[in-house]
């Protein structure tokens, strides 16, 4: 009986659990609207469904007593038991996951929910940064954001690059750099920050976002927030990497035989072509002699943690970087301490302390690197006794220069930031902070006799000390209040003041008694022109405020105003006002968009307009300055006005920007798309205008005119494939921008440098020169008809001229000829385009021959994860800009005896009548054949495989056995592949002068890097 009862009981249980029932129902949003795309799965089983356009779902054959799990991105998951019998239809209302919807971004003197942002802001989180192996902010930012052009100068140790947000806004080079705000501290540089300390980066691109920072935000703002500790046990992270680098590709250089061939073309071999002369019988590969395998070793240590009332984060980094050129190195140490303490819910105190140290040897690109190509390869590098040569034939020994030219800079820096936050009421918070920043660079330069160009040789050196100190104070109130559940307001008002000052001392000398002692007391002679002291100071005061309104996060309105006063402007214009307004409409929340919720998660239209400013000029340009010296009054020391006139009417440079944008979130946030159109106009440009010599002055700083940039930006962030073991996520952004010069002072055009035309209606970066058509094959080739079209000369079998043809027919009209530099052009001379159609090629024939600005630039980032492996790689694209290859132009101008041209020029130079070539004859003092022209204007387009990293996360079960929380191994590479038609080292480089972009003078080459690393979490 007992066994029968037990059998019946077990049969009943089996029957109950074995029943399968259909389950159906409807899923609704928090606003009680149909919710499509919600995943409905049976917990612990492999079955499920997705809600349709009307929010309905149905799952047949669900086990009785099972549990359904409802999930959607941006919403809290819900678990619901299956109804008994399964007949009842379910109605599920999803709840928003405020942790995701209320993800905040830094907007300046406060934070805002990301979904409520009405400006053009791009956010980059710590994961996106850590997927690379960034050495500086340039590495961390490149290709991450639309509208942000990052040019990486990664090559020389300690070098960085440039960041341009939505194109150039001013003629001033320094004025085109963005403003950096690091944990609330305003700075014109972020070179000292450790990328591994960064929690997030916000790039404020439009005026509505940036105007809260007023007079320094015309070129965008980059807000950097550093890491904080997280509650739990203390976390210790250790990272080590070793990265090797080599020259990405070598350039072809004339060997010793080609040097002697060139001497023959010159018509006089001389002693330097004598292969038996020990000073000139070498055959050097200078790129091998002066180059070395680069090595960068990096160690990072961080300790972080938090309790209920306190959190902390500390880090230490050491970076030892050996460059591609011998004796090129930099050693860098960074430290950070972040502490926050909250004894109560109403009070918080915190500090951010950063320390920086760097010592580097700066390589003189002109004296060392360019000599690799300018010095003949047959010149001796070593004497027979093995010692290095110095000057030979007027050319520096690049190896001696690299080894013995001392230019070491040692920099100490510190930044101490303290803040207090007090909740004065439920919705009212007061924040005040104070920051002190110190920078102390010290440079020692010394050139021994071996690299001296003087006759007789002499050594020389210099030493400089700088002390730069600045402070900032800020105080502001943030207030938020709600009216019911639909209306919310936020307001902010504040004040700030700051001052920066610096002192420097320089001393220079020559004829040092010992070449191992670099202090000035070892110098036999002090050089007066290099011995001086200097000082500066700069102050600012500001008032600022913001007001925002939101209706159900559906209709958003924000306005800001900042008023800045600067000591850099005269008494007439010390203050400037910088307002902005922005609005956004979340159309996806409208009832008429209900049809789209199956695939459209969120849609927002944005529009903004505002004014930002620029005050990055000299500290005393508004004043008439005085200089002192003994060269003005027959050797009697006295004071005279400087060469620049002070302008007391100097006023603010202002940039007004309109922006319209669209943000879309599709397919449950698997595809995020953003598009922006903007028009940015800068007025009252600050520019140093040259003056006629008759005035007795050289220049004056004025407000010159106006430039305008229009642009389109598109970015997409997608997860095309996601499964249990494999995920592929990708980010693509592309930017188009075109800037024009709208107005100049009195409409006067001018030439910047020797090859950039600045004119109304033109563009910044317009190259100005001659169109290079080739080389005249014969003296008779210089022949044109009445319309200045080329005639074809005809010769007999003995190479005697017979007649001219035009379009294959005998020409019997008047033959016109071209003249240049006062002489008739002949065979071997360059033929330039003659747009004026007269008999003389002169300045009137110059024209716009290209532009340095790219047509578009783009970035493509991919992250592929398979189980414990993650592969990340980035492509960086810049397309359409021109580069003037001045390094090649300098080699090929024939004017300096011991500068040897490129091999192509040696082999293809015009030699005799009838030679068909594009290279002019070898002839010194023929500047005509080497004018600024399209001959050296090259396509600067490129595609870089910029970064690649393969990471392996060690199995957690294994780590638990050895008491580790986490560990990872990775292989890293950068600049691995470049697709380009540019003929010098690399088309990616920054330009220091806003009016003279796109010229390659021969720069420190970039590296191709490959390395290994390990991360350990204790």
PyMOL commands that set and color helices and strands:
alter all, ss='L'
color gray80, all
select helices_A, chain A and resi 2-18+84-86+98-101+114-116+126-130+137-141+174-176+195-197+207-216+256-266+271-273+286-290+365-369+371-374+398-404+449-451+520-522+528-530+587-589+591-596+693-695+745-747+779-781+843-845+886-891+903-908+927-930+934-936+956-961
alter helices_A, ss='H'
color red, helices_A
select strands_A, chain A and resi 20-28+39-42+48-50+56-63+67-71+78-81+90-93+104-106+111-113+121-125+148-152+161-165+179-182+185-187+198-204+221-226+232-247+294-306+310-322+329-344+347-361+406-425+428-447+460-483+487-512+523-526+532-551+555-566+575-585+600-614+626-633+636-641+644-645+653-666+671-683+686-690+699-703+706-722+726-743+750-752+756-758+766-769+772-775+792-795+801-806+809-810+819-820+823-824+830-832+847-851+856-866+869-879+882-885+937-939+942-953+966-980+999-1000+1007-1017
alter strands_A, ss='S'
color yellow, strands_A
deselect
rebuild
show_as cartoon
